[in-house]
Amino acid sequence: IISGHRLVECDISEFDPFQNTEQLRKVLQSLQEYYTDIRRKINLGIGDKFLVESLKNEAEFRSYQLLTHAEDKDVFRQSLQFDSTVFNSLKVKFALESISAFHQNDFVKFFK
């Protein structure tokens, strides 16, 4: 994310934003699978305090996952699978509101 931000104005021969986004999506997908596995273990009673601690930034990274797939209309359904604490977090709500504005072509609300 930071690379994309800092290098966005570079020439395509130095930085490929499309490739960066694809790599970001792959990393975020792996992270989503990690979070899902951790929650499954915790729900089965296998988790310990370290597993629970590893979820502290889940809402933030789930929101990045949503935002990198904003053009996908299925993104809203995917968010319904999140743990309720994550789904109701301010970060995920912000991401979903932004995506909703994007789908409604409400660019004023989107950029706010």
Wavefront OBJ file of the C-alpha trace (Angstrom):
o trace
v 0.000 0.000 0.000
v 2.783 2.390 0.924
v 4.783 1.478 -2.190
v 1.784 2.227 -4.366
v 1.290 5.567 -2.664
v 4.912 6.673 -2.800
v 5.679 5.413 -6.296
v 2.430 6.287 -8.069
v 4.018 9.116 -10.050
v 6.972 7.047 -11.263
v 7.311 6.079 -14.888
v 5.768 2.705 -15.777
v 9.263 1.407 -16.517
v 10.184 1.998 -12.856
v 6.916 1.058 -11.148
v 3.918 -0.858 -12.439
v 0.825 0.070 -10.381
v -1.189 -2.799 -11.885
v 1.393 -5.361 -10.805
v 1.604 -3.737 -7.377
v -2.175 -3.970 -6.973
v -2.179 -7.624 -8.051
v 0.519 -8.458 -5.517
v -1.346 -6.526 -2.826
v -4.517 -8.472 -3.588
v -2.641 -11.776 -3.277
v -1.137 -10.805 0.061
v -4.497 -9.605 1.373
v -6.178 -12.826 0.218
v -3.619 -14.881 2.132
v -4.189 -12.702 5.168
v -7.975 -13.167 4.891
v -7.484 -16.927 4.891
v -5.228 -16.598 7.941
v -7.868 -14.601 9.822
v -10.564 -17.124 8.896
v -8.395 -20.018 10.161
v -7.610 -18.201 13.407
v -11.292 -17.477 14.058
v -12.152 -21.119 13.345
v -9.570 -22.277 15.900
v -10.802 -19.807 18.497
v -14.415 -20.905 17.952
v -13.335 -24.512 18.464
v -11.653 -23.548 21.732
v -8.172 -24.209 20.380
v -7.051 -20.580 20.470
v -4.815 -18.956 23.024
v -4.067 -15.327 23.871
v -1.525 -15.093 21.038
v -4.116 -16.136 18.468
v -6.603 -13.657 19.851
v -3.915 -10.942 19.799
v -3.219 -11.689 16.119
v -6.744 -10.487 15.289
v -6.246 -6.947 16.608
v -5.789 -5.467 13.104
v -8.258 -7.731 11.337
v -10.844 -5.015 10.667
v -8.240 -2.764 9.070
v -6.949 -5.437 6.710
v -10.423 -6.737 5.901
v -11.331 -3.190 4.890
v -8.288 -3.046 2.581
v -9.444 -6.304 1.031
v -12.873 -4.811 0.409
v -11.455 -1.604 -1.054
v -9.119 -3.417 -3.437
v -12.178 -5.249 -4.786
v -14.513 -2.244 -4.858
v -15.528 -2.846 -8.473
v -16.829 -6.330 -7.585
v -20.535 -6.217 -6.755
v -20.088 -9.408 -4.697
v -17.928 -7.495 -2.216
v -20.968 -6.680 -0.052
v -21.921 -10.351 0.264
v -18.349 -11.219 1.169
v -18.403 -8.708 4.007
v -21.406 -10.462 5.553
v -19.142 -13.423 6.299
v -16.960 -11.325 8.622
v -17.137 -11.777 12.369
v -19.726 -9.345 13.746
v -17.104 -7.310 15.637
v -15.175 -6.853 12.393
v -18.258 -6.178 10.273
v -19.453 -3.513 12.736
v -16.049 -1.844 13.075
v -15.646 1.756 11.928
v -13.000 0.740 9.380
v -15.177 -1.834 7.628
v -18.193 0.470 7.755
v -16.107 3.222 6.152
v -14.926 0.840 3.417
v -18.471 -0.348 2.699
v -19.814 3.218 2.594
v -17.030 4.183 0.176
v -17.740 1.181 -2.034
v -21.457 1.903 -1.946
v -20.808 5.481 -3.085
v -18.543 4.132 -5.846
v -21.275 1.789 -7.114
v -23.819 4.613 -7.035
v -21.467 6.929 -8.950
v -21.667 9.331 -6.018
v -18.112 10.580 -6.345
v -18.606 13.476 -3.940
v -19.468 11.028 -1.151
v -16.769 8.620 -2.350
v -13.981 11.173 -2.067
v -15.234 12.495 1.280
l 1 2 3 4 5 6 7 8 9 10 11 12 13 14 15 16 17 18 19 20 21 22 23 24 25 26 27 28 29 30 31 32 33 34 35 36 37 38 39 40 41 42 43 44 45 46 47 48 49 50 51 52 53 54 55 56 57 58 59 60 61 62 63 64 65 66 67 68 69 70 71 72 73 74 75 76 77 78 79 80 81 82 83 84 85 86 87 88 89 90 91 92 93 94 95 96 97 98 99 100 101 102 103 104 105 106 107 108 109 110 111 112
